[in-house]
Amino acid sequence: MQYQLDVENVSSIRRRLHFTLSGKQVSAELDLAFNDLKNKVRLPGFRPGKVPRKLLESRFGKQIRGEVSGRLVDRAWRLESPKLEVAGQPSLEDSSDLGAGDFTFVIGVDVRPEIEVKNYTGIQVAFRSATLADDAVDARVNARLASQSRIQEVTDRPVQAGDEVLTKVTLTRPLAADAEAGATAEILAEEFGTKIFTAGDRFYPGLETLLIGLSAGESGTGSVTIGAKSVYEHLQGQTVDAAVEVMGIQARTVPTLTDEAATDLGYEGGAEGMRAAIRMELQAQLEENARQSSRVELLEKLVAANDFDVPESLINEQFEALQEEMKVRRAYQGQDPRSIRFSDAELADLHNRGRFAAKAALLLAAISRQESLAVTDADMDAKIEEIASSRQQAPAAIRGYLEREGAMGVLKTRIAEEKTLEWLLEHADLKVVEPGAEVEEKPAAKAPKAAKAAPAAEPAAEPAAAEPAAAEPAAWNAKMKKDELLAIAQELGLDVNSKNTKADILEALTAHGG
């Protein structure tokens, strides 16, 4: 295919491609199209292949010309598009009528801006040091011990907060005033017994006020208000008359920190070795959080110091990814995904963050090219190993999933961004400061406070420029899927894995007090 092409630079991110195809080439394409139609069409009074061209022109001319012009535009674009850093979908902005003369048309498309980043080394960034408190080590040790807790029958004491009680339950409500005096309506009766957790029951929250203090075989009655978080919607917030009878008491016992308990949890060196290992683990997390905070600050300053136009399509990609991430977070916190809506202010903030993430991604890509920071096969293998380890899956399974989803390129982009950001941090001017301390700034442009680094996406999603500092684990509830609960439990440091049942994971979370 031959054509004349003039490229118009509308702006740093917009191109208009003016194509001209000769009339001779157009005529040849039309001849082929009409000849093909003549061999296929069936019209009364004409043998196959004998329909006159003029008749075909009169009946099918507009359709054939439309199909031919579409094919010519598509073929020309496919030949030229690899030569451009395309960002978004092209649009046909203008075209002439397809006839005997030259055929002209204009395709408009957004392209990635050509960026030459300057002064990206030596950026002053705060590194906020942090001292690990003994309380944090104690809390993590207790969480690990709690994961080994066991349920035991209790016979030598009454019910205490935190016990699980097998109890008969009857709930009633007084009838209306005009009914027989003293008459009640039974709401429910668990006459064969049901287990009630006295530190936040899902079914009958509030009933523990009657149970605590009773021993096995004893009964109690009283007026109780069922908590608003009961899974029984018809009981939520209702005040009822309750009668309970304790049939059995079970308590969760947590092992104390001993050399044997530490060994059972997989630690070497006994109790002291376990504490030392956990201290190192938490200290590493603190340092990584501080380093991540420095990465975000560095990226904010880099974006603020480089002003350039960003294609709206790239901003929208990040904007949509941020919306999906926000929906997932809210779903993890127990909100029905179907009810999740964003306010105008939230959408404006997400769009602003999307613009920031798009600019950051373009800057990191430019610096990566300028510094020749290539992603190697070893880098890819290491990242896949990391993902596999975090998900307790085989690396081959992760690699297979990424290849099936066509996400290897996305993962490579993410690795390139992480590698470039780490290189920038190594070449930054780090100032170690205490947490909360103000940093004396060099004369340089500050990033707008509204700009936040977009969280890195999962490998199968569009990558973002930087990850935020580690957040608190999401709230959980028993309606969540096993893998969601497992992820939260592992964030809390509980000793659970994919081999545990959902019930085991729920027990570990409950014992932790989450």
Summary of the structure (lengths in Angstrom):
residues: 514
radius of gyration: 33.8
end to end distance: 66.5
largest distance: 104.8
contacts: 1449
relative contact order: 0.11
helix: 43%
strand: 18%
